[in-house]
């Protein structure tokens, strides 16, 4: 993050960005709950169990992000981003993989933004969330039989 980006970061902007992340967490909860129950086929039974675990972890992430928004003086959002659905197991897993990539990109950016505001506890919390999100990405890529993609980092 450049000095210009750091000086432009404000608590209000971080609140807005975290609320976007919160909407994505709600989306992930809904997606994982849905996919874990409707995914069919012997090849997908183990991943269905894993998706249930992911749903619970995403709920924990949402609670943490809502807490950060409140701490910063904002109101946590209540609307999820749209959830894609399909009857094809591979499509569901790809939707999740794409969502995890976006989530990781954004949390990487958010860590830098929190650090720029000297909100080190928030940044540390986001780092812990990133560990789980990366685990989700690896599990989904493995289920799809592909290498885990590098999510990169979101543009400022």
C-alpha atoms as a printed R data frame, in Angstrom:
    type eleno elety resid chain resno       x       y       z
1   ATOM     1    CA   UNK     A     1   0.000   0.000   0.000
2   ATOM     2    CA   UNK     A     2   1.479   3.333  -1.017
3   ATOM     3    CA   UNK     A     3   1.715   6.333   1.316
4   ATOM     4    CA   UNK     A     4  -1.117   7.963  -0.646
5   ATOM     5    CA   UNK     A     5  -3.378   4.939  -0.125
6   ATOM     6    CA   UNK     A     6  -2.495   4.878   3.570
7   ATOM     7    CA   UNK     A     7  -3.272   8.569   4.050
8   ATOM     8    CA   UNK     A     8  -6.582   8.176   2.217
9   ATOM     9    CA   UNK     A     9  -7.754   5.279   4.398
10  ATOM    10    CA   UNK     A    10 -10.246   6.363   7.036
11  ATOM    11    CA   UNK     A    11 -12.310   4.541   9.624
12  ATOM    12    CA   UNK     A    12 -15.419   5.253   7.529
13  ATOM    13    CA   UNK     A    13 -13.817   3.674   4.449
14  ATOM    14    CA   UNK     A    14 -12.712   0.660   6.482
15  ATOM    15    CA   UNK     A    15 -16.255   0.293   7.847
16  ATOM    16    CA   UNK     A    16 -17.643   0.336   4.295
17  ATOM    17    CA   UNK     A    17 -15.069  -2.203   3.125
18  ATOM    18    CA   UNK     A    18 -15.705  -4.494   6.099
19  ATOM    19    CA   UNK     A    19 -19.446  -4.322   5.438
20  ATOM    20    CA   UNK     A    20 -18.753  -5.499   1.879
21  ATOM    21    CA   UNK     A    21 -16.790  -8.369   3.403
22  ATOM    22    CA   UNK     A    22 -19.670  -9.074   5.776
23  ATOM    23    CA   UNK     A    23 -22.073  -9.314   2.818
24  ATOM    24    CA   UNK     A    24 -19.683 -11.812   1.235
25  ATOM    25    CA   UNK     A    25 -19.572 -13.842   4.470
26  ATOM    26    CA   UNK     A    26 -23.386 -13.979   4.523
27  ATOM    27    CA   UNK     A    27 -23.264 -15.137   0.889
28  ATOM    28    CA   UNK     A    28 -20.756 -17.844   1.824
29  ATOM    29    CA   UNK     A    29 -22.885 -19.067   4.735
30  ATOM    30    CA   UNK     A    30 -25.947 -19.387   2.523
31  ATOM    31    CA   UNK     A    31 -23.981 -21.003  -0.301
32  ATOM    32    CA   UNK     A    32 -22.269 -23.543   1.919
33  ATOM    33    CA   UNK     A    33 -25.499 -24.440   3.719
34  ATOM    34    CA   UNK     A    34 -27.307 -24.911   0.423
35  ATOM    35    CA   UNK     A    35 -24.543 -26.753  -1.415
36  ATOM    36    CA   UNK     A    36 -23.770 -29.071   1.512
37  ATOM    37    CA   UNK     A    37 -27.354 -30.296   1.460
38  ATOM    38    CA   UNK     A    38 -28.081 -30.522  -2.259
39  ATOM    39    CA   UNK     A    39 -24.762 -31.774  -3.663
40  ATOM    40    CA   UNK     A    40 -25.292 -35.318  -4.922
41  ATOM    41    CA   UNK     A    41 -23.119 -38.268  -5.812
42  ATOM    42    CA   UNK     A    42 -20.808 -40.651  -3.994
43  ATOM    43    CA   UNK     A    43 -17.776 -38.668  -5.132
44  ATOM    44    CA   UNK     A    44 -19.067 -35.593  -3.296
45  ATOM    45    CA   UNK     A    45 -20.179 -37.017   0.062
46  ATOM    46    CA   UNK     A    46 -16.931 -36.150   1.867
47  ATOM    47    CA   UNK     A    47 -16.875 -32.634   0.437
48  ATOM    48    CA   UNK     A    48 -20.520 -32.160   1.479
49  ATOM    49    CA   UNK     A    49 -19.440 -32.780   5.075
50  ATOM    50    CA   UNK     A    50 -16.579 -30.318   4.606
51  ATOM    51    CA   UNK     A    51 -18.983 -27.683   3.250
52  ATOM    52    CA   UNK     A    52 -21.034 -27.951   6.454
53  ATOM    53    CA   UNK     A    53 -17.892 -27.182   8.445
54  ATOM    54    CA   UNK     A    54 -17.128 -24.255   6.133
55  ATOM    55    CA   UNK     A    55 -20.626 -22.849   6.755
56  ATOM    56    CA   UNK     A    56 -19.991 -22.813  10.502
57  ATOM    57    CA   UNK     A    57 -16.586 -21.187  10.041
58  ATOM    58    CA   UNK     A    58 -18.078 -18.525   7.767
59  ATOM    59    CA   UNK     A    59 -20.651 -17.728  10.468
60  ATOM    60    CA   UNK     A    60 -17.797 -17.205  12.917
61  ATOM    61    CA   UNK     A    61 -16.114 -14.899  10.377
62  ATOM    62    CA   UNK     A    62 -19.336 -12.917   9.963
63  ATOM    63    CA   UNK     A    63 -19.605 -12.455  13.720
64  ATOM    64    CA   UNK     A    64 -16.009 -11.236  13.905
65  ATOM    65    CA   UNK     A    65 -16.436  -8.807  11.008
66  ATOM    66    CA   UNK     A    66 -19.718  -7.460  12.461
67  ATOM    67    CA   UNK     A    67 -17.893  -6.936  15.752
68  ATOM    68    CA   UNK     A    68 -15.139  -4.966  13.982
69  ATOM    69    CA   UNK     A    69 -17.676  -2.790  12.174
70  ATOM    70    CA   UNK     A    70 -19.423  -2.053  15.471
71  ATOM    71    CA   UNK     A    71 -16.117  -1.325  17.229
72  ATOM    72    CA   UNK     A    72 -15.235   1.181  14.500
73  ATOM    73    CA   UNK     A    73 -18.574   2.961  15.035
74  ATOM    74    CA   UNK     A    74 -20.473   1.543  12.083
75  ATOM    75    CA   UNK     A    75 -23.637  -0.498  11.701
76  ATOM    76    CA   UNK     A    76 -23.055  -4.045  10.437
77  ATOM    77    CA   UNK     A    77 -24.887  -4.684   7.166
78  ATOM    78    CA   UNK     A    78 -27.644  -7.272   6.953
79  ATOM    79    CA   UNK     A    79 -27.758  -8.199   3.251
80  ATOM    80    CA   UNK     A    80 -25.854 -11.015   1.570
81  ATOM    81    CA   UNK     A    81 -24.353 -10.782  -1.866
82  ATOM    82    CA   UNK     A    82 -26.285 -12.959  -4.365
83  ATOM    83    CA   UNK     A    83 -25.730 -16.713  -4.157
84  ATOM    84    CA   UNK     A    84 -25.275 -18.692  -7.368
85  ATOM    85    CA   UNK     A    85 -26.977 -22.060  -7.535
86  ATOM    86    CA   UNK     A    86 -26.748 -25.074  -9.794
87  ATOM    87    CA   UNK     A    87 -27.790 -28.712  -9.841
88  ATOM    88    CA   UNK     A    88 -24.283 -29.670 -10.992
89  ATOM    89    CA   UNK     A    89 -21.871 -30.457  -8.141
90  ATOM    90    CA   UNK     A    90 -18.846 -29.204 -10.058
91  ATOM    91    CA   UNK     A    91 -20.557 -25.856 -10.729
92  ATOM    92    CA   UNK     A    92 -21.334 -25.457  -7.015
93  ATOM    93    CA   UNK     A    93 -17.725 -26.119  -6.088
94  ATOM    94    CA   UNK     A    94 -16.484 -23.692  -8.738
95  ATOM    95    CA   UNK     A    95 -18.869 -20.992  -7.456
96  ATOM    96    CA   UNK     A    96 -17.437 -21.524  -3.970
97  ATOM    97    CA   UNK     A    97 -13.874 -21.510  -5.249
98  ATOM    98    CA   UNK     A    98 -14.433 -18.213  -7.067
99  ATOM    99    CA   UNK     A    99 -16.034 -16.706  -3.964
100 ATOM   100    CA   UNK     A   100 -13.152 -17.822  -1.761
101 ATOM   101    CA   UNK     A   101 -10.645 -16.300  -4.186
102 ATOM   102    CA   UNK     A   102 -12.473 -12.975  -4.050
103 ATOM   103    CA   UNK     A   103 -12.761 -13.146  -0.276
104 ATOM   104    CA   UNK     A   104  -9.049 -13.833   0.164
105 ATOM   105    CA   UNK     A   105  -8.104 -11.001  -2.227
106 ATOM   106    CA   UNK     A   106 -10.248  -8.585  -0.255
107 ATOM   107    CA   UNK     A   107  -9.100  -9.697   3.191
108 ATOM   108    CA   UNK     A   108  -5.488  -9.330   2.094
109 ATOM   109    CA   UNK     A   109  -6.288  -5.732   1.170
110 ATOM   110    CA   UNK     A   110  -8.238  -5.256   4.400
111 ATOM   111    CA   UNK     A   111  -5.261  -6.348   6.535
112 ATOM   112    CA   UNK     A   112  -3.157  -3.605   4.939
113 ATOM   113    CA   UNK     A   113  -5.934  -1.064   5.408
114 ATOM   114    CA   UNK     A   114  -6.377  -1.941   9.083
115 ATOM   115    CA   UNK     A   115  -2.618  -1.753   9.613
116 ATOM   116    CA   UNK     A   116  -2.566   1.681   7.928
117 ATOM   117    CA   UNK     A   117  -5.079   2.886  10.544
118 ATOM   118    CA   UNK     A   118  -3.077   1.277  13.367
119 ATOM   119    CA   UNK     A   119  -5.979  -1.111  13.963
120 ATOM   120    CA   UNK     A   120  -3.590  -3.973  14.620
121 ATOM   121    CA   UNK     A   121  -6.086  -6.147  16.505
122 ATOM   122    CA   UNK     A   122  -8.492  -6.007  13.556
123 ATOM   123    CA   UNK     A   123  -5.639  -6.809  11.178
124 ATOM   124    CA   UNK     A   124  -4.637  -9.789  13.317
125 ATOM   125    CA   UNK     A   125  -8.229 -11.048  13.421
126 ATOM   126    CA   UNK     A   126  -8.399 -10.764   9.622
127 ATOM   127    CA   UNK     A   127  -5.150 -12.722   9.321
128 ATOM   128    CA   UNK     A   128  -6.724 -15.574  11.306
129 ATOM   129    CA   UNK     A   129  -9.788 -15.469   9.053
130 ATOM   130    CA   UNK     A   130  -7.459 -15.591   6.046
131 ATOM   131    CA   UNK     A   131  -5.941 -18.839   7.323
132 ATOM   132    CA   UNK     A   132  -9.367 -20.503   7.281
133 ATOM   133    CA   UNK     A   133 -10.372 -18.945   3.963
134 ATOM   134    CA   UNK     A   134  -7.183 -20.278   2.394
135 ATOM   135    CA   UNK     A   135  -7.947 -23.727   3.831
136 ATOM   136    CA   UNK     A   136 -11.393 -23.506   2.193
137 ATOM   137    CA   UNK     A   137  -9.781 -22.565  -1.125
138 ATOM   138    CA   UNK     A   138  -7.404 -25.543  -0.947
139 ATOM   139    CA   UNK     A   139 -10.216 -27.974  -0.012
140 ATOM   140    CA   UNK     A   140 -12.380 -26.775  -2.900
141 ATOM   141    CA   UNK     A   141  -9.526 -26.919  -5.407
142 ATOM   142    CA   UNK     A   142  -8.648 -30.418  -4.201
143 ATOM   143    CA   UNK     A   143 -12.280 -31.527  -4.573
144 ATOM   144    CA   UNK     A   144 -12.214 -30.174  -8.124
145 ATOM   145    CA   UNK     A   145  -8.915 -31.954  -8.843
146 ATOM   146    CA   UNK     A   146  -7.040 -28.731  -9.583
147 ATOM   147    CA   UNK     A   147  -4.183 -26.804  -8.014
148 ATOM   148    CA   UNK     A   148  -5.244 -24.069  -5.618
149 ATOM   149    CA   UNK     A   149  -5.239 -20.792  -7.548
150 ATOM   150    CA   UNK     A   150  -3.346 -17.748  -6.294
151 ATOM   151    CA   UNK     A   151  -6.039 -15.252  -5.323
152 ATOM   152    CA   UNK     A   152  -3.690 -12.266  -5.486
153 ATOM   153    CA   UNK     A   153  -4.784  -9.072  -3.776
154 ATOM   154    CA   UNK     A   154  -7.725  -6.801  -4.491
155 ATOM   155    CA   UNK     A   155  -7.173  -3.430  -6.114
156 ATOM   156    CA   UNK     A   156  -7.403  -0.503  -3.747
